[in-house]
Amino acid sequence: MYNVNDAIGTDPKLLLKESDWIERSRLHIARIAAVTDPWLEKRSRQQKDPVLDFLFEYYPFRVSHIKRWSPGIGVKLEHSGTHPLPAGIELTVDGDVAYLDPLNLTEKRIRSFRWILELLEQSARRKPHFGCFGMHEWAMVYRAQEIRHDQIPLRLPADEIARFVESRPLLCTHYDAYRFFTEPAQPMNRHSLNRNSFTDMEQSGCIHTNMDLYKWTFKLSPWIESELIADTFLNAVEARRTDMRASPYDARAFGLEPIPIETEEGRREYLKKQMEIHDRSAPLRKRLILACRDILRQASFL
């Protein structure tokens, strides 16, 4: 017979005192708010932000959802009834404890978690590639009829952008970037990418792949601890900043000094930033893999 104590365990370290989880929740909300509240204020005044605008359009997650705190699966919360439990997650209350019950996991979500785990494990195993130099943003405006981010000026004239793209190899391995290449740019990429080859091409050197760690953590919520969601979100913010700095757009008005990859010096700077993002993302990917395995292990009690 299914027993929640078998799934969660009896280790007292997995029981959070009420004061502890209240404080963790407060710190999580404050950490997210420090980044998102100024953005929401700017948005209320219809001001643009090429970093956070992108993250909240490309990833369909609301700020209010990211601010929700969850202990993740396998952790019990002490609950005296004097303080409301974390909102927005389906906690089961049993006496003076509350927890996420694996019985609430649907087969559809379990299949999704298995797919995410396979993707993460494959990208972790593959040798990282660092030779793309952020050319994907340039390929998105190459001989374009319309510019996607037309509210931000380009740093170079269209003909100079075209000549530079034609002078460099396009080595993108991330389908969700490649699919925004202009029609003339797509045949120039070394890899012909499609949705079916997505998992076969993901590799950990790619800035967009590392940015996507945020997407996978959010898709696993509330079954993983919210601190990991916050870590991957802030990692995605830094990755997007590098993305925009290396792009053909002039985003200096937003505090983003260009990384001029059209020069040798700029490419060296980009490579350094790309490797830093890879190194910072590697432990996040490992934590995410372990968390995903733990969810699936505990779901096996069903």
Backbone as CSV, one residue per row, in Angstrom:
resi,resn,N_x,N_y,N_z,CA_x,CA_y,CA_z,C_x,C_y,C_z
1,MET,0.855,-1.195,0.000,0.000,0.000,0.000,0.891,1.245,0.000
2,TYR,0.465,2.285,-0.749,1.223,3.535,-0.814,1.222,4.210,0.547
3,ASN,2.368,4.670,0.957,2.513,5.346,2.238,3.382,6.584,2.021
4,VAL,2.849,7.745,2.339,3.601,8.967,2.081,4.929,8.984,2.826
5,ASN,5.008,8.368,3.994,6.266,8.338,4.732,7.322,7.503,4.020
6,ASP,6.871,6.481,3.228,7.826,5.721,2.428,8.393,6.604,1.322
7,ALA,7.515,7.400,0.701,7.947,8.249,-0.408,8.813,9.405,0.070
8,ILE,8.410,10.032,1.169,9.131,11.192,1.665,10.303,10.791,2.542
9,GLY,10.138,9.718,3.278,11.197,9.276,4.175,10.953,9.781,5.584
10,THR,11.719,9.269,6.505,11.558,9.645,7.915,12.732,10.457,8.439
11,ASP,13.648,10.826,7.539,14.802,11.622,7.946,14.310,12.959,8.489
12,PRO,14.635,13.309,9.741,14.140,14.567,10.303,14.646,15.792,9.561
13,LYS,15.739,15.652,8.806,16.243,16.784,8.036,15.260,17.172,6.931
14,LEU,14.348,16.275,6.563,13.375,16.549,5.516,12.110,17.185,6.076
15,LEU,12.108,17.496,7.344,11.005,18.218,7.958,11.478,19.632,8.262
16,LEU,10.864,20.620,7.608,11.231,22.007,7.828,10.358,22.613,8.914
17,LYS,11.001,23.206,9.891,10.249,23.918,10.912,9.506,25.083,10.266
18,GLU,8.385,25.439,10.868,7.557,26.492,10.275,8.333,27.798,10.110
19,SER,9.107,28.168,11.105,9.877,29.413,11.009,10.897,29.353,9.881
20,ASP,11.450,28.147,9.626,12.463,27.996,8.583,11.860,28.149,7.193
21,TRP,10.725,27.455,6.948,10.179,27.549,5.594,9.529,28.911,5.331
22,ILE,9.046,29.571,6.359,8.531,30.933,6.185,9.665,31.870,5.772
23,GLU,10.828,31.710,6.409,11.975,32.539,6.068,12.496,32.226,4.674
24,ARG,12.559,30.956,4.322,13.002,30.588,2.977,12.073,31.148,1.921
25,SER,10.787,31.091,2.177,9.817,31.652,1.244,10.012,33.153,1.095
26,ARG,10.214,33.845,2.217,10.408,35.293,2.177,11.660,35.653,1.378
27,LEU,12.747,34.935,1.608,13.995,35.218,0.912,13.867,34.951,-0.588
28,HIS,13.147,33.894,-0.947,12.946,33.577,-2.364,12.190,34.701,-3.060
29,ILE,11.096,35.143,-2.446,10.287,36.206,-3.045,11.109,37.487,-3.182
30,ALA,11.881,37.816,-2.150,12.699,39.030,-2.190,13.768,38.945,-3.282
31,ARG,14.326,37.757,-3.457,15.379,37.568,-4.463,14.833,37.787,-5.873
32,ILE,13.663,37.252,-6.158,13.042,37.433,-7.465,12.591,38.878,-7.630
33,ALA,12.011,39.437,-6.577,11.490,40.803,-6.654,12.587,41.812,-6.954
34,ALA,13.800,41.578,-6.455,14.899,42.510,-6.676,15.171,42.702,-8.172
35,VAL,14.886,41.673,-8.971,15.099,41.742,-10.418,13.817,42.142,-11.150
36,THR,12.694,41.574,-10.738,11.467,41.744,-11.519,10.664,42.993,-11.160
37,ASP,10.741,43.461,-9.914,9.940,44.635,-9.548,10.348,45.882,-10.342
38,PRO,11.656,46.161,-10.505,12.019,47.308,-11.345,11.539,47.142,-12.786
39,TRP,11.575,45.906,-13.290,11.092,45.653,-14.651,9.593,45.914,-14.753
40,LEU,8.828,45.459,-13.766,7.388,45.696,-13.775,7.077,47.189,-13.717
41,GLU,7.887,47.927,-12.964,7.699,49.369,-12.892,7.955,50.008,-14.253
42,LYS,9.038,49.600,-14.915,9.334,50.133,-16.248,8.237,49.751,-17.242
43,ARG,7.761,48.533,-17.113,6.712,48.074,-18.015,5.434,48.895,-17.837
44,SER,5.128,49.274,-16.595,3.932,50.087,-16.338,4.034,51.446,-17.008
45,ARG,5.281,51.906,-17.258,5.502,53.180,-17.954,5.779,52.952,-19.438
46,GLN,5.558,51.690,-19.899,5.736,51.305,-21.309,7.175,51.518,-21.770
47,GLN,8.135,51.294,-20.854,9.543,51.355,-21.196,10.052,49.953,-21.528
48,LYS,10.962,49.876,-22.478,11.466,48.592,-22.949,12.653,48.120,-22.131
49,ASP,12.832,46.815,-22.091,13.984,46.176,-21.462,14.289,44.929,-22.294
50,PRO,15.344,44.971,-23.123,15.590,43.851,-24.054,15.967,42.542,-23.383
51,VAL,16.290,42.582,-22.091,16.635,41.349,-21.380,15.385,40.714,-20.785
52,LEU,14.719,41.424,-19.868,13.562,40.832,-19.197,12.334,40.778,-20.102
53,ASP,12.189,41.725,-21.026,11.088,41.626,-21.991,11.177,40.290,-22.728
54,PHE,12.390,39.962,-23.161,12.589,38.704,-23.886,12.258,37.500,-23.013
55,LEU,12.783,37.491,-21.781,12.589,36.314,-20.928,11.120,36.071,-20.610
56,PHE,10.334,37.147,-20.461,8.926,36.968,-20.127,8.020,36.879,-21.350
57,GLU,8.591,37.010,-22.538,7.841,36.745,-23.772,8.218,35.383,-24.352
58,TYR,9.508,35.105,-24.381,9.996,33.839,-24.931,9.586,32.663,-24.054
59,TYR,9.693,32.859,-22.730,9.228,31.846,-21.774,7.899,32.341,-21.193
60,PRO,6.821,31.613,-21.405,5.495,32.117,-20.990,5.223,31.928,-19.497
61,PHE,6.114,32.451,-18.659,5.964,32.323,-17.210,5.748,33.704,-16.604
62,ARG,4.794,33.813,-15.709,4.500,35.083,-15.066,5.411,35.312,-13.859
63,VAL,5.633,36.579,-13.560,6.429,36.927,-12.379,5.787,36.349,-11.127
64,SER,4.466,36.436,-11.033,3.779,35.934,-9.844,3.998,34.438,-9.658
65,HIS,4.171,33.699,-10.743,4.412,32.267,-10.657,5.847,31.977,-10.192
66,ILE,6.798,32.775,-10.677,8.184,32.559,-10.277,8.372,32.872,-8.794
67,LYS,7.584,33.804,-8.291,7.697,34.190,-6.884,7.124,33.138,-5.933
68,ARG,6.342,32.204,-6.457,5.801,31.164,-5.581,6.939,30.314,-5.021
69,TRP,6.858,30.045,-3.748,7.893,29.216,-3.131,7.368,27.809,-2.890
70,SER,8.199,26.831,-3.212,7.870,25.433,-2.954,9.098,24.741,-2.381
71,PRO,8.904,23.824,-1.427,10.040,23.079,-0.898,10.504,21.978,-1.837
72,GLY,9.658,21.645,-2.830,9.938,20.500,-3.682,9.412,19.213,-3.079
73,ILE,9.517,18.165,-3.872,9.008,16.867,-3.439,9.916,16.287,-2.346
74,GLY,9.326,15.533,-1.425,10.110,14.846,-0.420,10.412,15.661,0.816
75,VAL,9.821,16.844,0.939,10.053,17.694,2.100,8.722,17.990,2.776
76,LYS,8.671,17.781,4.080,7.473,18.104,4.853,7.621,19.477,5.487
77,LEU,6.522,20.200,5.538,6.504,21.507,6.173,5.735,21.418,7.486
78,GLU,6.366,21.839,8.551,5.653,21.929,9.822,4.547,22.980,9.675
79,HIS,3.343,22.644,10.123,2.196,23.533,9.907,1.347,23.589,11.173
80,SER,1.427,24.735,11.854,0.671,24.896,13.093,-0.732,25.423,12.847
81,GLY,-0.964,25.954,11.638,-2.254,26.548,11.332,-2.311,28.034,11.604
82,THR,-1.235,28.584,12.177,-1.233,30.016,12.487,-0.689,30.857,11.339
83,HIS,-0.057,30.206,10.368,0.499,30.925,9.221,0.033,30.225,7.952
84,PRO,-0.422,30.987,6.937,-0.877,30.334,5.701,0.247,29.581,5.018
85,LEU,-0.100,28.439,4.428,0.871,27.657,3.674,1.221,28.377,2.369
86,PRO,2.345,28.038,1.762,2.697,28.665,0.480,1.558,28.556,-0.524
87,ALA,1.255,29.671,-1.171,0.120,29.718,-2.094,0.505,29.208,-3.473
88,GLY,-0.497,28.724,-4.195,-0.318,28.371,-5.597,0.201,26.979,-5.861
89,ILE,0.427,26.171,-4.819,0.864,24.793,-5.024,-0.078,23.870,-4.249
90,GLU,-0.243,22.659,-4.769,-1.197,21.725,-4.178,-0.543,20.932,-3.052
91,LEU,-0.553,21.519,-1.876,0.001,20.832,-0.717,-1.079,19.996,-0.039
92,THR,-0.690,18.807,0.378,-1.569,17.942,1.152,-1.268,18.157,2.628
93,VAL,-2.302,18.406,3.417,-2.127,18.619,4.851,-2.503,17.346,5.594
94,ASP,-1.592,16.886,6.441,-1.823,15.683,7.250,-1.428,16.005,8.688
95,GLY,-2.428,16.342,9.487,-2.141,16.733,10.871,-1.389,18.043,10.916
96,ASP,-0.182,18.005,11.482,0.593,19.235,11.624,1.723,19.333,10.604
97,VAL,1.605,18.599,9.479,2.584,18.717,8.394,1.858,18.872,7.064
98,ALA,2.569,19.464,6.097,2.057,19.603,4.731,3.161,19.180,3.771
99,TYR,2.777,18.635,2.637,3.770,18.121,1.696,3.146,18.008,0.310
100,LEU,4.014,17.886,-0.682,3.577,17.600,-2.042,3.434,16.095,-2.187
101,ASP,2.244,15.657,-2.491,1.950,14.230,-2.551,2.199,13.700,-3.958
102,PRO,3.101,12.720,-4.130,3.348,12.156,-5.457,2.097,11.591,-6.122
103,LEU,1.063,11.275,-5.341,-0.180,10.787,-5.934,-0.811,11.804,-6.877
104,ASN,-0.448,13.076,-6.728,-1.016,14.124,-7.579,-0.284,14.272,-8.907
105,LEU,0.794,13.515,-9.092,1.505,13.556,-10.373,0.754,12.723,-11.408
106,THR,0.432,13.346,-12.541,-0.262,12.639,-13.609,0.743,11.899,-14.485
107,GLU,0.269,10.923,-15.213,1.135,10.191,-16.146,1.702,11.127,-17.198
108,LYS,0.906,12.115,-17.624,1.381,13.066,-18.635,2.579,13.841,-18.119
109,ARG,2.519,14.297,-16.862,3.636,15.051,-16.301,4.846,14.148,-16.093
110,ILE,4.622,12.921,-15.687,5.738,11.993,-15.496,6.445,11.744,-16.822
111,ARG,5.681,11.592,-17.911,6.297,11.421,-19.239,7.107,12.661,-19.612
112,SER,6.561,13.840,-19.306,7.266,15.086,-19.598,8.569,15.169,-18.801
113,PHE,8.531,14.760,-17.536,9.732,14.803,-16.698,10.792,13.845,-17.223
114,ARG,10.374,12.689,-17.708,11.337,11.731,-18.272,12.012,12.317,-19.507
115,TRP,11.230,13.019,-20.346,11.796,13.643,-21.549,12.795,14.721,-21.165
116,ILE,12.445,15.549,-20.190,13.344,16.603,-19.731,14.632,16.001,-19.181
117,LEU,14.512,14.936,-18.388,15.696,14.288,-17.823,16.599,13.758,-18.920
118,GLU,16.028,13.107,-19.919,16.835,12.574,-21.025,17.563,13.698,-21.756
119,LEU,16.865,14.803,-22.002,17.468,15.948,-22.676,18.642,16.497,-21.871
120,LEU,18.449,16.670,-20.577,19.500,17.225,-19.725,20.702,16.300,-19.631
121,GLU,20.437,15.006,-19.502,21.542,14.043,-19.402,22.334,13.996,-20.700
122,GLN,21.644,14.042,-21.845,22.346,14.012,-23.130,23.204,15.264,-23.316
123,SER,22.646,16.427,-22.999,23.413,17.666,-23.190,24.592,17.733,-22.226
124,ALA,24.441,17.127,-21.033,25.549,17.104,-20.071,26.676,16.190,-20.538
125,ARG,26.326,15.109,-21.229,27.335,14.143,-21.683,28.130,14.656,-22.878
126,ARG,27.510,15.460,-23.720,28.170,15.893,-24.947,29.271,16.915,-24.664
127,LYS,30.288,16.859,-25.491,31.365,17.837,-25.405,30.812,19.210,-25.756
128,PRO,31.070,20.225,-24.921,30.556,21.567,-25.239,31.278,22.171,-26.437
129,HIS,30.554,22.950,-27.212,31.121,23.645,-28.371,31.106,25.146,-28.092
130,PHE,32.212,25.812,-28.409,32.324,27.236,-28.111,32.695,28.063,-29.338
131,GLY,32.399,27.591,-30.516,32.859,28.309,-31.707,31.814,29.115,-32.435
132,CYS,30.618,29.286,-31.856,29.552,29.968,-32.597,29.667,31.486,-32.534
133,PHE,30.265,32.012,-31.464,30.477,33.443,-31.259,29.191,34.277,-31.331
134,GLY,28.074,33.668,-30.953,26.827,34.432,-30.882,26.291,34.893,-32.220
135,MET,26.636,34.192,-33.294,26.214,34.608,-34.634,24.720,34.437,-34.873
136,HIS,24.037,33.717,-33.973,22.609,33.463,-34.196,21.812,34.765,-34.255
137,GLU,22.139,35.743,-33.402,21.407,37.004,-33.432,21.636,37.753,-34.747
138,TRP,22.810,37.616,-35.296,23.108,38.249,-36.580,22.353,37.548,-37.707
139,ALA,22.254,36.218,-37.616,21.522,35.469,-38.646,20.024,35.781,-38.619
140,MET,19.533,36.291,-37.494,18.112,36.636,-37.391,17.774,37.953,-38.079
141,VAL,18.805,38.758,-38.389,18.558,40.030,-39.091,19.210,40.044,-40.475
142,TYR,19.869,38.958,-40.839,20.573,38.888,-42.115,19.600,39.052,-43.290
143,ARG,19.792,40.111,-44.049,18.963,40.429,-45.228,17.469,40.319,-44.896
144,ALA,17.128,40.806,-43.709,15.739,40.723,-43.246,14.892,41.836,-43.845
145,GLN,13.636,41.512,-44.131,12.688,42.519,-44.585,12.183,43.348,-43.410
146,GLU,12.041,42.684,-42.237,11.624,43.353,-41.016,12.551,42.935,-39.884
147,ILE,12.860,43.857,-38.985,13.733,43.594,-37.848,12.868,43.253,-36.643
148,ARG,13.180,42.131,-35.961,12.350,41.667,-34.842,12.319,42.690,-33.713
149,HIS,13.479,43.185,-33.307,13.542,44.137,-32.199,13.703,45.545,-32.769
150,ASP,12.690,45.998,-33.501,12.825,47.253,-34.226,12.846,48.475,-33.312
151,GLN,12.588,48.278,-32.006,12.654,49.404,-31.076,14.085,49.693,-30.637
152,ILE,15.021,48.805,-31.012,16.435,48.991,-30.673,17.209,49.166,-31.976
153,PRO,17.999,50.220,-32.105,18.730,50.424,-33.361,19.817,49.387,-33.569
154,LEU,20.184,49.183,-34.818,21.299,48.307,-35.147,22.612,49.085,-35.054
155,ARG,23.683,48.373,-34.696,24.987,49.024,-34.552,25.648,49.303,-35.894
156,LEU,25.299,48.477,-36.898,25.930,48.563,-38.206,24.869,48.647,-39.292
157,PRO,25.199,49.229,-40.439,24.254,49.225,-41.569,23.972,47.800,-42.035
158,ALA,22.826,47.617,-42.660,22.387,46.284,-43.088,23.397,45.616,-44.015
159,ASP,24.034,46.383,-44.910,24.979,45.762,-45.845,26.245,45.286,-45.117
160,GLU,26.672,46.014,-44.067,27.838,45.566,-43.303,27.500,44.319,-42.486
161,ILE,26.295,44.262,-41.952,25.861,43.059,-41.229,25.864,41.868,-42.172
162,ALA,25.342,42.062,-43.375,25.281,40.966,-44.352,26.688,40.481,-44.708
163,ARG,27.609,41.412,-44.942,28.970,41.012,-45.308,29.637,40.249,-44.164
164,PHE,29.390,40.692,-42.937,29.999,39.996,-41.805,29.429,38.584,-41.662
165,VAL,28.126,38.427,-41.764,27.508,37.094,-41.660,28.057,36.186,-42.754
166,GLU,28.217,36.710,-43.933,28.717,35.903,-45.057,30.200,35.556,-44.909
167,SER,30.892,36.278,-44.034,32.329,36.019,-43.844,32.607,35.004,-42.747
168,ARG,31.579,34.621,-41.974,31.766,33.751,-40.815,30.921,32.484,-40.960
169,PRO,31.397,31.355,-40.417,30.556,30.153,-40.413,29.424,30.286,-39.395
170,LEU,28.243,29.793,-39.743,27.124,29.724,-38.809,27.093,28.312,-38.242
171,LEU,27.234,28.189,-36.924,27.417,26.885,-36.284,26.369,26.626,-35.212
172,CYS,25.195,27.204,-35.357,24.167,27.090,-34.320,23.694,25.641,-34.168
173,THR,23.557,25.183,-32.914,23.062,23.828,-32.632,21.721,23.846,-31.906
174,HIS,21.179,25.048,-31.671,19.965,25.167,-30.864,18.783,25.515,-31.765
175,TYR,17.864,24.581,-31.903,16.764,24.768,-32.850,15.938,26.007,-32.552
176,ASP,15.671,26.291,-31.278,14.805,27.418,-30.946,15.451,28.766,-31.234
177,ALA,16.753,28.802,-31.498,17.384,30.005,-32.038,17.376,29.940,-33.560
178,TYR,17.735,28.783,-34.095,17.818,28.591,-35.544,16.493,28.888,-36.241
179,ARG,15.383,28.567,-35.606,14.094,28.742,-36.280,13.743,30.212,-36.501
180,PHE,14.486,31.120,-35.836,14.264,32.549,-36.055,15.267,33.142,-37.048
181,PHE,16.155,32.302,-37.610,17.042,32.779,-38.672,16.177,33.262,-39.836
182,THR,16.669,34.268,-40.543,15.963,34.673,-41.747,16.051,33.544,-42.782
183,GLU,15.158,33.576,-43.724,15.142,32.512,-44.747,16.462,32.408,-45.496
184,PRO,17.119,33.539,-45.865,18.419,33.411,-46.542,19.519,32.860,-45.630
185,ALA,19.372,33.025,-44.304,20.437,32.603,-43.394,20.377,31.118,-43.065
186,GLN,19.202,30.527,-43.047,19.081,29.128,-42.606,19.947,28.159,-43.402
187,PRO,19.994,28.240,-44.754,20.852,27.286,-45.490,22.339,27.479,-45.220
188,MET,22.715,28.624,-44.632,24.123,28.898,-44.360,24.604,28.218,-43.082
189,ASN,23.678,27.757,-42.245,24.069,27.105,-40.997,24.648,25.723,-41.278
190,ARG,25.689,25.360,-40.565,26.320,24.044,-40.783,25.340,22.907,-40.514
191,HIS,24.436,23.104,-39.560,23.485,22.068,-39.167,22.077,22.448,-39.636
192,SER,21.411,21.517,-40.253,20.009,21.718,-40.615,19.168,21.208,-39.452
193,LEU,18.610,22.117,-38.702,17.954,21.772,-37.448,16.446,21.714,-37.612
194,ASN,15.818,20.852,-36.824,14.359,20.782,-36.804,13.925,20.311,-35.415
195,ARG,12.635,20.368,-35.171,12.113,20.014,-33.854,12.443,18.569,-33.495
196,ASN,12.443,17.676,-34.464,12.701,16.260,-34.176,14.146,15.994,-33.764
197,SER,15.066,16.860,-34.192,16.483,16.663,-33.852,16.902,17.479,-32.632
198,PHE,15.926,18.095,-31.976,16.214,19.007,-30.862,17.110,18.351,-29.810
199,THR,16.689,17.195,-29.277,17.450,16.558,-28.198,18.801,16.041,-28.676
200,ASP,18.923,15.717,-29.972,20.176,15.173,-30.493,21.249,16.243,-30.679
201,MET,20.842,17.513,-30.711,21.791,18.580,-30.988,22.126,19.448,-29.778
202,GLU,21.366,19.355,-28.714,21.621,20.203,-27.547,22.997,19.904,-26.949
203,GLN,23.741,20.967,-26.626,25.059,20.803,-26.010,25.296,21.980,-25.077
204,SER,26.080,21.726,-24.039,26.151,22.633,-22.901,26.981,23.889,-23.129
205,GLY,27.641,24.010,-24.275,28.361,25.240,-24.561,27.448,26.344,-25.059
206,CYS,26.272,25.972,-25.525,25.329,26.908,-26.141,24.705,27.823,-25.084
207,ILE,24.771,29.127,-25.304,24.198,30.080,-24.349,22.694,29.881,-24.219
208,HIS,22.005,29.614,-25.332,20.553,29.427,-25.270,20.188,28.129,-24.554
209,THR,20.991,27.094,-24.719,20.750,25.851,-23.993,20.871,26.085,-22.491
210,ASN,21.859,26.866,-22.088,22.029,27.172,-20.672,20.934,28.111,-20.164
211,MET,20.474,28.995,-21.018,19.343,29.844,-20.667,18.095,28.992,-20.430
212,ASP,17.949,27.947,-21.218,16.772,27.077,-21.126,16.708,26.260,-19.845
213,LEU,17.792,26.198,-19.092,17.717,25.499,-17.802,16.598,26.092,-16.952
214,TYR,16.394,27.393,-17.089,15.293,28.056,-16.389,13.947,27.477,-16.833
215,LYS,13.803,27.253,-18.130,12.543,26.692,-18.642,12.266,25.322,-18.051
216,TRP,13.299,24.484,-17.985,13.075,23.121,-17.485,12.792,23.113,-15.987
217,THR,13.450,23.992,-15.227,13.138,24.038,-13.798,11.698,24.476,-13.587
218,PHE,11.263,25.446,-14.362,9.893,25.925,-14.173,8.884,24.866,-14.560
219,LYS,9.188,24.099,-15.609,8.265,23.031,-16.005,8.194,21.924,-14.951
220,LEU,9.228,21.817,-14.117,9.224,20.827,-13.045,8.579,21.349,-11.756
221,SER,8.245,22.618,-11.732,7.640,23.176,-10.519,6.193,22.691,-10.385
222,PRO,5.708,22.553,-9.160,6.336,22.886,-7.883,7.105,21.723,-7.275
223,TRP,7.443,20.710,-8.091,8.029,19.476,-7.559,9.509,19.595,-7.269
224,ILE,10.119,20.748,-7.611,11.512,21.005,-7.237,11.542,22.253,-6.360
225,GLU,12.607,22.396,-5.590,12.703,23.540,-4.691,12.807,24.830,-5.501
226,SER,12.142,25.858,-5.023,12.079,27.116,-5.754,13.422,27.821,-5.826
227,GLU,14.317,27.539,-4.898,15.641,28.146,-4.961,16.356,27.784,-6.255
228,LEU,16.118,26.581,-6.780,16.735,26.185,-8.040,16.106,26.943,-9.212
229,ILE,14.809,27.192,-9.131,14.168,28.012,-10.160,14.784,29.408,-10.159
230,ALA,14.976,29.984,-8.977,15.577,31.321,-8.883,16.993,31.321,-9.443
231,ASP,17.774,30.297,-9.118,19.155,30.223,-9.606,19.199,30.178,-11.133
232,THR,18.335,29.363,-11.738,18.354,29.242,-13.194,17.768,30.483,-13.857
233,PHE,16.813,31.132,-13.204,16.259,32.383,-13.743,17.344,33.455,-13.801
234,LEU,18.089,33.633,-12.717,19.148,34.640,-12.689,20.264,34.283,-13.670
235,ASN,20.506,32.996,-13.851,21.474,32.547,-14.853,20.998,32.912,-16.256
236,ALA,19.703,32.761,-16.504,19.125,33.116,-17.805,19.216,34.616,-18.053
237,VAL,19.043,35.413,-17.003,19.174,36.866,-17.139,20.579,37.223,-17.617
238,GLU,21.592,36.619,-16.996,22.974,36.913,-17.378,23.265,36.412,-18.792
239,ALA,22.740,35.251,-19.142,22.948,34.717,-20.494,22.319,35.625,-21.543
240,ARG,21.121,36.117,-21.257,20.453,37.011,-22.203,21.201,38.330,-22.315
241,ARG,21.759,38.832,-21.233,22.558,40.056,-21.306,23.729,39.870,-22.265
242,THR,24.402,38.739,-22.160,25.512,38.456,-23.068,25.018,38.328,-24.499
243,ASP,23.875,37.681,-24.671,23.253,37.519,-25.983,23.049,38.874,-26.663
244,MET,22.468,39.813,-25.930,22.183,41.123,-26.495,23.446,41.943,-26.712
245,ARG,24.412,41.796,-25.825,25.657,42.550,-25.976,26.412,42.124,-27.225
246,ALA,26.314,40.842,-27.583,27.033,40.324,-28.748,26.220,40.429,-30.033
247,SER,25.019,40.931,-29.936,24.127,41.019,-31.091,24.481,42.227,-31.957
248,PRO,23.873,42.348,-33.122,24.114,43.541,-33.952,23.334,44.764,-33.479
249,TYR,22.556,44.619,-32.392,21.782,45.750,-31.870,22.648,46.646,-30.989
250,ASP,22.313,47.920,-30.960,22.985,48.870,-30.093,22.115,49.082,-28.855
251,ALA,22.402,48.321,-27.786,21.582,48.349,-26.571,22.263,49.124,-25.446
252,ARG,23.148,50.062,-25.810,23.844,50.832,-24.780,22.882,51.676,-23.950
253,ALA,21.776,52.068,-24.535,20.786,52.854,-23.791,20.190,52.044,-22.642
254,PHE,20.356,50.723,-22.690,19.841,49.835,-21.638,20.962,49.332,-20.739
255,GLY,22.127,49.956,-20.820,23.253,49.564,-19.982,23.991,48.338,-20.488
256,LEU,23.826,48.006,-21.769,24.458,46.812,-22.326,25.527,47.232,-23.330
257,GLU,26.757,47.279,-22.857,27.876,47.668,-23.712,28.132,46.552,-24.737
258,PRO,28.265,46.897,-26.019,28.428,45.858,-27.044,29.683,45.007,-26.858
259,ILE,29.529,43.734,-27.190,30.673,42.851,-27.394,30.806,42.748,-28.912
260,PRO,31.746,43.463,-29.529,31.797,43.548,-30.995,32.405,42.293,-31.624
261,ILE,31.571,41.280,-31.818,32.107,40.011,-32.319,32.590,40.120,-33.759
262,GLU,32.346,41.268,-34.387,32.871,41.466,-35.740,34.373,41.747,-35.718
263,THR,34.947,41.818,-34.495,36.390,42.016,-34.342,37.004,40.824,-33.614
264,GLU,38.304,40.641,-33.777,39.004,39.562,-33.080,38.919,39.747,-31.570
265,GLU,39.106,40.971,-31.109,39.036,41.255,-29.684,37.641,40.938,-29.136
266,GLY,36.616,41.298,-29.885,35.246,41.029,-29.464,34.954,39.545,-29.384
267,ARG,35.487,38.795,-30.336,35.257,37.342,-30.316,35.950,36.702,-29.121
268,ARG,37.137,37.206,-28.762,37.805,36.686,-27.570,36.987,36.999,-26.316
269,GLU,36.422,38.191,-26.260,35.597,38.565,-25.104,34.351,37.695,-25.037
270,TYR,33.736,37.455,-26.199,32.531,36.625,-26.215,32.841,35.205,-25.761
271,LEU,33.940,34.650,-26.260,34.323,33.289,-25.889,34.514,33.170,-24.378
272,LYS,35.142,34.184,-23.781,35.339,34.173,-22.332,33.999,34.175,-21.611
273,LYS,33.069,35.026,-22.034,31.755,35.095,-21.406,30.984,33.790,-21.609
274,GLN,31.067,33.218,-22.799,30.365,31.970,-23.093,30.862,30.847,-22.197
275,MET,32.152,30.774,-21.988,32.707,29.732,-21.137,32.348,29.970,-19.671
276,GLU,32.287,31.234,-19.250,31.860,31.536,-17.883,30.418,31.092,-17.655
277,ILE,29.561,31.345,-18.631,28.154,30.927,-18.510,28.060,29.410,-18.489
278,HIS,28.860,28.745,-19.307,28.888,27.279,-19.296,29.297,26.762,-17.919
279,ASP,30.354,27.335,-17.363,30.861,26.866,-16.066,29.856,27.135,-14.940
280,ARG,29.155,28.250,-15.018,28.152,28.553,-14.003,26.904,27.674,-14.180
281,SER,26.621,27.280,-15.402,25.424,26.484,-15.689,25.607,25.007,-15.369
282,ALA,26.854,24.515,-15.441,27.098,23.081,-15.247,26.564,22.566,-13.909
283,PRO,26.857,23.208,-12.768,26.298,22.706,-11.509,24.784,22.864,-11.431
284,LEU,24.230,23.862,-12.116,22.772,24.016,-12.142,22.141,22.849,-12.899
285,ARG,22.775,22.472,-14.010,22.267,21.331,-14.783,22.339,20.047,-13.949
286,LYS,23.440,19.886,-13.227,23.597,18.699,-12.385,22.523,18.651,-11.307
287,ARG,22.282,19.793,-10.641,21.229,19.845,-9.612,19.868,19.525,-10.220
288,LEU,19.634,20.023,-11.412,18.352,19.793,-12.068,18.176,18.322,-12.431
289,ILE,19.250,17.685,-12.913,19.200,16.255,-13.229,18.893,15.453,-11.970
290,LEU,19.585,15.766,-10.880,19.360,15.038,-9.631,17.939,15.246,-9.116
291,ALA,17.436,16.476,-9.239,16.071,16.765,-8.787,15.051,16.007,-9.627
292,CYS,15.283,15.951,-10.931,14.367,15.250,-11.824,14.366,13.750,-11.535
293,ARG,15.555,13.197,-11.314,15.642,11.780,-10.955,14.898,11.504,-9.653
294,ASP,15.013,12.432,-8.702,14.358,12.243,-7.404,12.840,12.263,-7.546
295,ILE,12.340,13.159,-8.368,10.886,13.202,-8.614,10.415,11.871,-9.189
296,LEU,11.132,11.393,-10.195,10.723,10.145,-10.845,10.873,8.952,-9.889
297,ARG,11.899,8.983,-9.052,12.062,7.909,-8.061,10.884,7.891,-7.113
298,GLN,10.505,9.054,-6.624,9.397,9.092,-5.670,8.063,8.813,-6.349
299,ALA,7.956,9.147,-7.622,6.725,8.832,-8.362,6.582,7.316,-8.548
300,SER,7.675,6.560,-8.427,7.612,5.115,-8.609,6.855,4.443,-7.495
301,PHE,6.579,5.179,-6.398,5.787,4.619,-5.307,4.312,4.509,-5.677
302,LEU,3.909,5.169,-6.797,2.508,5.130,-7.174,2.110,3.772,-7.708
